[in-house]
Amino acid sequence: MNGTSAPSPAPAPLRVGLIGYGLAGSVFHAPLIAATEGLVLDTVSTSSPQRQEQARAEHPQVRTVASPEEVIARAGELDLVVIASPNKTHVELAAAALRAGLPVVVDKPLAGTAAEAEELDALARDRGLLLSVFQNRRWDNDFLTLRELVADGALGDVQRFESRFERWRPRPKGGWRESGDPREIGGLLYDLGSHLVDQALTLLGPAQTVYAESDVRRPGAEADDDTFIALTHAGGARSHLWMSATTAQLGPRFRVLGSSAGYVKYGLDPQEAALREGRRPGTEGGTWGVEEEGSWGRLGAGESPLTGGGHAVPTRPGDYPAYYAAIARALREGGQPPVTAAEAAAALRVLEAARRSAAEGRTIRLDQKEESA
């Protein structure tokens, strides 16, 4: 014997069950899980035979089942369940998985109300299980760049954060995401608003007041398709957030104004488009999430970015794979997941207040003391 020890064998991959293989499951979760070292996509549940066939074609090693209950029944053979089914099923399925002893990732929104999110958080804590929410937009290229600029003091003190997810879709597409039935938890407030509010709270901290305007503008539409939210944060900064399917001319993705400079960025992170096209992280030679120089944002003071004012800031590569890499670490090593249920509950309190503000035409204070708009 030479006194050296043999290297430890690599741990067996963590086996993941995925509930739902629609847009969220097939475009986001399954590819990102498959691309994460230490995770393996084991089982997919969908009631659609066509989607079962699609899942097997895209992930040949996966087994498919017809119902979420069949995934949860295999709790002893799985290490994580990911819930990417319609919004109205999130709470029931997450609770069932936790009671079966399974760590859980839930696509946003975690629940329809903050109270439901807090109940799930308490259940996970009681069982000693991971519960996380898939807020992938924290790893958008522009948001990673903005957080770095703020951390470096490039803007001074942030005073106003303007953020938009705007689209031009003059005709409703239908389906549960655009349903007017409150049980479906549809509409842009809970869809795109979940991302916008999460980013605002992540960047600037807790909100104290919420004011919102929400409309149903398209003929035949049932749920909100043009919504605005204004937040006042505890630190004094303000967030102005737009989410719309009726925007004929798109505004900047970000306009962030600080005490010494501002940052303006147009365009969307390229990762969603890449995933929709069937491209996968780890297969593009280090170019995943990289943005062309012509799309970089601009930083400056007193100039217009539209006429070349300020200077271009290289956009950091987007990094959706970082979410599941962090989930794998948390499962193996313990510690907090990359997005907690408590953070999701805080965002849901804002969304609930926004819905109430829009209905009542007034500002809502999150400390329960209310003021007129």
C-alpha positions in Angstrom: 0.0 0.0 0.0 1.3 3.4 -0.9 -0.6 5.2 1.9 -2.9 7.1 -0.5 -6.6 6.6 -0.3 -8.7 5.9 -3.4 -11.0 8.8 -4.4 -14.5 8.7 -3.0 -17.0 7.5 -5.6 -19.3 10.2 -6.9 -22.7 10.2 -5.1 -25.6 8.7 -7.0 -27.6 11.4 -8.8 -30.7 12.7 -7.1 -33.9 11.4 -8.7 -36.4 14.0 -9.7 -40.1 13.6 -10.4 -41.7 16.3 -12.5 -45.5 16.9 -12.3 -46.7 18.6 -15.5 -45.3 18.8 -19.0 -46.9 21.9 -20.5 -44.9 25.1 -21.1 -43.3 25.3 -17.7 -42.5 21.6 -17.4 -41.2 20.9 -20.9 -39.5 24.2 -21.8 -38.0 25.2 -18.4 -37.9 22.5 -15.7 -37.1 19.3 -17.6 -34.2 20.7 -19.7 -32.7 22.5 -16.7 -33.0 19.4 -14.5 -31.4 17.3 -17.2 -28.6 19.8 -17.6 -27.7 19.9 -13.8 -24.9 17.7 -12.6 -26.1 15.5 -9.8 -29.8 15.5 -10.9 -31.5 13.0 -13.1 -35.1 13.4 -14.5 -36.7 10.1 -13.4 -40.4 10.4 -13.8 -42.8 12.8 -15.6 -46.5 12.9 -15.0 -49.0 14.3 -17.6 -52.5 13.1 -18.5 -51.9 13.8 -22.2 -50.6 10.8 -24.2 -49.1 13.3 -26.7 -47.1 15.0 -24.0 -46.0 11.6 -22.5 -44.7 10.7 -26.0 -43.0 14.1 -26.2 -41.3 13.7 -22.8 -40.0 10.2 -23.8 -38.7 11.6 -27.1 -36.9 14.5 -25.4 -35.7 12.5 -22.4 -35.4 8.9 -23.5 -34.5 7.6 -20.0 -37.6 9.0 -18.3 -40.6 7.0 -17.3 -44.0 8.6 -17.8 -47.2 8.3 -15.7 -50.6 9.8 -16.1 -51.3 11.4 -12.7 -49.5 13.4 -10.0 -50.6 10.8 -7.5 -48.4 8.2 -9.3 -45.4 10.4 -8.8 -46.0 11.0 -5.1 -46.7 7.3 -4.6 -43.1 6.7 -5.6 -41.8 8.9 -2.8 -39.4 6.2 -1.5 -37.7 6.1 -5.0 -37.4 9.9 -5.5 -35.3 12.6 -4.0 -37.2 15.7 -5.2 -40.6 16.5 -6.8 -41.0 19.5 -9.1 -44.6 20.9 -9.5 -45.1 22.5 -12.9 -48.8 21.9 -13.2 -51.5 24.6 -13.4 -51.5 27.3 -10.7 -54.7 26.1 -9.0 -53.0 22.7 -8.2 -49.8 24.0 -6.6 -50.9 24.1 -3.0 -52.7 20.7 -2.9 -49.9 18.9 -4.7 -47.1 20.6 -2.8 -48.8 19.6 0.5 -49.3 16.0 -0.6 -45.6 15.7 -1.6 -44.4 17.2 1.6 -46.6 14.9 3.6 -45.1 12.0 1.7 -41.7 13.1 2.8 -40.5 14.6 -0.5 -38.6 17.9 -0.9 -40.5 20.1 -3.3 -39.8 22.8 -6.0 -43.0 24.6 -7.1 -43.2 26.8 -10.2 -44.3 30.3 -9.5 -46.7 31.4 -8.0 -46.3 29.1 -5.0 -50.0 29.7 -4.1 -52.9 32.1 -4.6 -52.4 33.8 -1.2 -49.6 34.5 1.2 -51.5 32.6 3.9 -51.4 29.4 1.8 -47.7 29.9 1.1 -47.0 30.4 4.8 -48.9 27.2 5.6 -46.8 25.2 3.1 -43.7 26.8 4.6 -44.7 25.7 8.0 -45.4 22.2 6.8 -42.0 21.9 5.1 -40.3 23.2 8.2 -42.2 20.8 10.4 -41.1 17.9 8.2 -37.5 19.2 7.8 -37.9 19.3 4.0 -36.8 21.7 1.3 -39.5 23.8 -0.2 -38.5 26.3 -2.9 -40.1 28.3 -5.7 -38.8 28.5 -9.2 -38.1 32.3 -9.7 -35.8 31.8 -12.7 -35.9 35.5 -13.6 -33.5 36.2 -10.7 -31.0 34.7 -13.1 -31.9 36.8 -16.1 -28.8 38.4 -17.7 -30.0 41.9 -17.2 -31.0 41.4 -13.6 -27.7 39.8 -12.7 -26.0 42.8 -14.4 -28.2 45.3 -12.5 -27.5 43.6 -9.1 -23.8 43.8 -9.8 -24.0 47.5 -10.7 -26.0 48.2 -7.5 -23.6 46.2 -5.3 -20.6 48.1 -6.8 -22.2 51.5 -6.1 -22.3 52.4 -9.8 -25.7 54.1 -9.5 -25.3 55.5 -6.0 -28.4 55.1 -4.0 -31.2 53.5 -6.0 -34.2 55.9 -6.0 -36.5 54.4 -8.6 -36.7 51.0 -10.2 -38.7 50.8 -13.4 -39.3 47.3 -14.7 -41.4 45.9 -17.6 -42.6 42.7 -19.1 -44.5 44.0 -22.0 -45.9 42.1 -25.1 -48.0 42.9 -28.1 -50.6 40.1 -28.2 -53.9 41.8 -29.3 -55.8 38.5 -29.3 -56.2 36.3 -26.2 -54.7 32.8 -26.6 -57.2 31.3 -24.1 -56.4 28.5 -21.6 -56.2 28.7 -17.9 -53.5 31.3 -17.8 -56.1 33.8 -19.3 -59.1 32.5 -17.5 -61.3 34.9 -15.5 -62.1 32.2 -13.0 -60.4 33.2 -9.7 -59.7 29.5 -8.9 -57.3 29.3 -11.9 -55.1 32.1 -10.5 -54.7 33.4 -14.0 -54.0 36.9 -15.4 -50.8 38.8 -15.8 -50.7 40.0 -12.2 -49.9 36.5 -11.0 -48.0 35.4 -14.1 -45.6 38.1 -15.0 -46.2 40.1 -11.9 -44.8 37.2 -9.8 -41.4 37.8 -11.5 -41.5 41.6 -11.4 -42.4 41.8 -7.8 -39.9 39.1 -6.8 -37.1 41.0 -8.6 -38.1 44.3 -7.0 -38.1 42.8 -3.4 -34.8 41.0 -4.1 -33.2 44.2 -5.3 -34.7 46.8 -2.9 -36.0 44.9 0.1 -39.5 44.8 1.7 -42.4 46.9 0.4 -44.5 49.1 2.7 -47.1 50.5 0.3 -48.7 49.1 -2.8 -50.7 51.0 -5.5 -52.0 49.2 -8.6 -54.0 49.8 -11.8 -55.4 46.7 -13.6 -57.4 46.4 -16.7 -58.9 43.8 -19.1 -58.5 45.5 -22.4 -58.6 43.0 -25.2 -61.9 41.9 -26.8 -62.8 38.5 -25.4 -60.3 38.6 -22.6 -61.3 37.5 -19.1 -58.3 38.2 -16.9 -56.1 41.2 -16.4 -53.9 41.9 -19.4 -52.6 45.4 -18.7 -51.5 46.1 -15.1 -49.2 48.6 -13.3 -47.9 48.3 -9.7 -46.1 51.1 -7.7 -44.3 50.0 -4.5 -42.7 52.1 -1.8 -39.9 50.1 -0.2 -38.9 50.3 3.5 -35.6 51.8 2.5 -37.3 54.7 0.6 -36.8 53.6 -3.0 -39.8 53.2 -5.3 -40.5 50.5 -7.8 -42.8 51.0 -10.9 -43.7 47.7 -12.5 -45.6 47.2 -15.8 -47.0 43.9 -17.1 -49.0 44.0 -20.3 -50.1 42.0 -23.4 -51.4 45.2 -25.1 -48.2 47.2 -25.6 -47.9 48.3 -29.2 -44.5 50.0 -28.6 -42.3 48.3 -26.0 -40.6 50.3 -23.3 -37.2 49.5 -21.7 -36.9 46.3 -19.8 -35.2 48.3 -17.0 -34.8 52.0 -16.3 -33.1 52.3 -12.9 -32.4 55.8 -11.5 -29.9 56.4 -8.7 -28.4 59.3 -6.9 -25.3 59.4 -9.2 -26.3 57.5 -12.4 -29.0 55.6 -14.2 -29.1 52.3 -16.1 -31.3 51.7 -19.1 -31.7 48.3 -20.7 -33.9 47.2 -23.6 -34.7 43.6 -24.7 -35.2 40.3 -23.0 -32.8 37.7 -21.6 -32.2 35.2 -24.4 -32.5 32.0 -22.3 -36.3 31.5 -22.6 -36.1 31.8 -26.4 -33.2 29.4 -26.5 -35.0 26.8 -24.4 -38.1 27.1 -26.6 -35.9 26.5 -29.7 -34.7 23.3 -28.1 -31.2 24.5 -27.2 -29.8 23.3 -24.0 -27.4 24.6 -21.3 -24.0 23.0 -21.4 -24.0 22.2 -25.1 -23.1 25.6 -26.6 -19.4 25.9 -25.7 -19.8 28.5 -23.0 -22.1 30.8 -24.9 -25.3 29.9 -22.9 -27.1 33.1 -21.9 -24.6 35.4 -23.7 -26.1 38.5 -25.2 -24.9 40.4 -28.3 -23.0 43.6 -27.7 -25.7 45.6 -29.5 -28.2 44.7 -26.8 -26.1 45.9 -23.8 -27.6 48.4 -21.5 -26.2 51.9 -20.9 -25.1 53.6 -17.7 -24.8 57.4 -17.4 -26.1 60.6 -16.0 -27.8 63.4 -17.9 -27.7 61.8 -21.3 -30.2 59.9 -23.4 -29.3 56.2 -24.0 -31.3 56.4 -27.3 -28.7 58.8 -28.7 -25.7 57.0 -27.4 -25.4 58.8 -24.1 -23.5 57.2 -21.3 -21.5 54.1 -21.9 -22.4 50.5 -22.7 -22.3 48.0 -19.8 -21.5 44.4 -20.8 -24.4 42.2 -19.9 -23.5 39.3 -17.7 -24.5 35.9 -19.1 -27.9 34.7 -18.0 -27.8 31.6 -15.7 -31.0 29.7 -15.3 -29.0 26.5 -14.6 -27.8 28.1 -11.4 -31.2 27.6 -9.8 -31.2 23.8 -10.0 -27.4 23.6 -9.2 -28.3 25.4 -5.9 -31.2 23.1 -5.3 -28.9 20.1 -5.7 -26.4 21.6 -3.2 -29.1 22.4 -0.7 -30.4 18.8 -0.9 -27.0 17.3 -0.4 -25.4 19.8 2.0 -28.4 21.3 3.8 -29.0 25.1 4.1 -31.4 27.4 2.4 -32.6 26.8 -1.1 -32.0 29.6 -3.7 -35.6 30.9 -3.3 -37.5 30.3 -0.1 -41.2 29.9 0.6 -41.0 32.9 2.9 -39.8 35.0 0.1 -42.6 33.7 -2.1 -45.1 34.6 0.7 -43.7 38.2 0.8 -44.2 38.6 -2.9 -47.7 37.1 -2.7 -48.6 39.7 0.0 -47.7 42.4 -2.5 -49.7 40.7 -5.3 -52.8 40.4 -3.1 -52.4 44.1 -2.0 -52.1 45.1 -5.7 -55.3 43.2 -6.6 -57.1 44.9 -3.8 -55.6 48.3 -4.6 -56.8 48.1 -8.2 -60.3 47.0 -7.2 -60.7 49.8 -4.6 -58.7 52.6 -6.3 -56.4 53.3 -3.3 -53.0 52.7 -1.8 -52.7 49.7 0.5 -50.2 49.6 3.4 -48.7 46.2 4.1 -48.5 46.9 7.8 -52.4 46.9 7.7 -52.6 50.7 8.2 -54.2 52.1 5.1 -54.0 55.4 3.4 -55.9 57.0 0.6 -54.4 56.9 -2.9 
